[in-house]
Amino acid sequence: MTKESSLLEALLREEEELQFASFTNETALDIGMALIQRAQSAGHAVTIDIRRGGQQLFHYACSGTSADNDDWAARKARVVERFQRSSYYLQVELQAAGRTIAERYLLDPTQYAAYNGAFPIRVRGAGVIGTIAVSGLAGDLDHQLITAVLRDQLDTGTAS
């Protein structure tokens, strides 16, 4: 098994694990605030965007971010909406294939960014209903920030 295939399997397990029983506007607020707190306590500047369907439920840009971070978050979220998988999953899948999103799926890279940092909001019995996107950190840290907060929120029962 290759490093990429192991990572893809782990990312799929993570998506299966981090599902909600329900997801409300208040859930989005709780998660958004937890993302801000965790990022700021680590000294990170990020932009956070949480959407359900076409509705933006939460958006925040820490000091030190720019409109470029808004754009990156939106482009990564479009990947989740299109493929129903985390943008990190698509990043690894494309890297393993040695292809870009434009080459493999004929998608405009100015609209779709297959880089880590957007995660599907999946409700049990309903599927993917929205996205959580973070932009501003290096490597896979955007993804790690999202999944760490989701684990905390789901484990403590703060999120439904």
C-alpha positions as CSV (number, residue, x, y, z in Angstrom):
1,M,0.0,0.0,0.0
2,T,1.4,3.4,-1.0
3,K,1.7,6.4,1.3
4,E,-1.1,8.1,-0.7
5,S,-3.5,5.2,-0.5
6,S,-3.0,4.9,3.2
7,L,-3.7,8.6,3.6
8,L,-6.8,8.5,1.4
9,E,-8.1,5.6,3.5
10,A,-7.5,7.6,6.7
11,L,-9.2,10.6,5.3
12,L,-12.3,8.6,4.4
13,R,-12.4,7.1,7.9
14,E,-12.2,10.6,9.3
15,E,-15.1,11.8,7.2
16,E,-17.1,8.8,8.4
17,E,-16.2,9.5,12.0
18,L,-16.9,13.2,12.0
19,Q,-20.6,13.3,11.2
20,F,-23.4,15.1,12.9
21,A,-26.8,13.9,14.0
22,S,-28.1,17.4,13.0
23,F,-26.6,20.7,12.0
24,T,-28.2,24.1,12.9
25,N,-27.1,27.7,12.6
26,E,-26.2,27.5,16.3
27,T,-24.0,24.5,15.5
28,A,-22.2,26.6,12.9
29,L,-21.7,29.4,15.4
30,D,-20.3,27.1,18.0
31,I,-17.9,25.5,15.6
32,G,-16.8,28.8,14.1
33,M,-16.1,30.3,17.5
34,A,-14.2,27.1,18.5
35,L,-12.1,27.4,15.3
36,I,-11.3,31.1,16.1
37,Q,-10.3,30.3,19.7
38,R,-8.1,27.4,18.7
39,A,-6.4,29.3,15.9
40,Q,-5.8,32.5,18.0
41,S,-4.5,30.6,21.0
42,A,-1.9,29.0,18.7
43,G,-1.1,32.4,17.3
44,H,-2.5,31.6,13.8
45,A,-4.3,34.0,11.5
46,V,-7.0,32.2,9.5
47,T,-10.2,32.9,7.6
48,I,-13.1,30.6,8.5
49,D,-16.2,30.0,6.3
50,I,-19.1,27.7,7.2
51,R,-22.0,27.1,4.8
52,R,-25.1,25.0,4.6
53,G,-26.2,24.6,1.0
54,G,-26.0,28.1,-0.5
55,Q,-26.2,29.9,2.8
56,Q,-23.2,31.3,4.6
57,L,-23.8,30.6,8.3
58,F,-20.5,31.8,9.7
59,H,-17.5,33.8,8.3
60,Y,-14.6,35.3,10.2
61,A,-11.2,36.7,9.1
62,C,-8.6,37.0,11.8
63,S,-6.3,40.0,11.7
64,G,-3.4,39.2,9.4
65,T,-5.6,37.6,6.7
66,S,-6.6,39.1,3.4
67,A,-9.2,38.8,0.7
68,D,-7.0,36.1,-0.8
69,N,-7.9,33.9,2.1
70,D,-11.6,34.5,1.4
71,D,-11.0,33.3,-2.1
72,W,-9.0,30.3,-1.1
73,A,-11.7,29.2,1.3
74,A,-14.4,29.6,-1.3
75,R,-12.4,27.7,-3.9
76,K,-11.7,24.8,-1.5
77,A,-15.3,24.7,-0.4
78,R,-16.4,24.3,-4.1
79,V,-14.3,21.2,-4.3
80,V,-16.2,19.7,-1.3
81,E,-19.5,20.7,-2.8
82,R,-18.6,19.1,-6.1
83,F,-17.0,15.9,-4.9
84,Q,-18.6,15.4,-1.5
85,R,-15.2,14.7,0.0
86,S,-12.7,16.9,1.9
87,S,-10.5,19.1,-0.3
88,Y,-7.5,17.4,1.3
89,Y,-8.8,14.0,-0.1
90,L,-8.9,15.5,-3.6
91,Q,-5.5,17.0,-3.1
92,V,-3.9,13.7,-2.2
93,E,-5.9,11.8,-4.9
94,L,-4.7,14.2,-7.6
95,Q,-1.1,14.2,-6.4
96,A,-1.1,10.4,-6.5
97,A,-2.4,10.5,-10.1
98,G,0.1,13.2,-11.0
99,R,-2.7,15.3,-12.4
100,T,-4.2,18.7,-11.7
101,I,-7.9,19.4,-11.1
102,A,-8.0,21.0,-14.6
103,E,-6.4,18.0,-16.3
104,R,-8.4,15.3,-14.5
105,Y,-11.9,17.0,-14.1
106,L,-11.7,19.9,-16.6
107,L,-12.4,22.4,-13.7
108,D,-11.1,25.9,-13.7
109,P,-8.5,26.2,-11.0
110,T,-9.5,29.9,-10.4
111,Q,-12.8,28.5,-9.1
112,Y,-11.7,25.1,-7.6
113,A,-8.7,24.6,-5.3
114,A,-7.9,21.0,-4.5
115,Y,-5.8,21.8,-1.4
116,N,-6.5,20.9,2.2
117,G,-8.7,23.1,4.3
118,A,-12.3,22.4,3.4
119,F,-14.3,19.6,5.1
120,P,-17.8,18.3,4.4
121,I,-20.6,18.8,6.9
122,R,-22.2,15.4,6.8
123,V,-25.4,14.7,8.7
124,R,-26.2,11.0,9.3
125,G,-29.1,10.0,7.1
126,A,-28.9,13.1,5.0
127,G,-25.4,13.2,3.5
128,V,-23.3,16.3,2.8
129,I,-25.3,19.4,3.6
130,G,-22.5,22.0,3.7
131,T,-18.8,22.9,4.1
132,I,-16.4,24.2,6.7
133,A,-13.4,25.9,5.1
134,V,-10.3,27.4,6.7
135,S,-7.5,29.3,4.9
136,G,-4.2,30.7,6.2
137,L,-2.1,27.9,7.5
138,A,0.8,26.0,5.9
139,G,0.9,22.3,4.9
140,D,-2.1,20.3,6.1
141,L,-2.7,22.5,9.1
142,D,-6.0,24.0,7.8
143,H,-7.4,20.5,7.6
144,Q,-6.0,19.5,11.0
145,L,-7.6,22.6,12.6
146,I,-11.0,21.8,11.3
147,T,-10.9,18.1,12.3
148,A,-9.5,18.8,15.8
149,V,-12.3,21.2,16.5
150,L,-14.9,18.8,15.1
151,R,-13.6,16.0,17.2
152,D,-13.8,18.2,20.3
153,Q,-17.3,19.4,19.5
154,L,-18.7,16.0,18.7
155,D,-17.0,14.3,21.6
156,T,-18.3,16.8,24.1
157,G,-21.7,16.8,22.6
158,T,-21.5,20.6,21.9
159,A,-22.3,19.8,18.3
160,S,-25.3,17.7,17.5
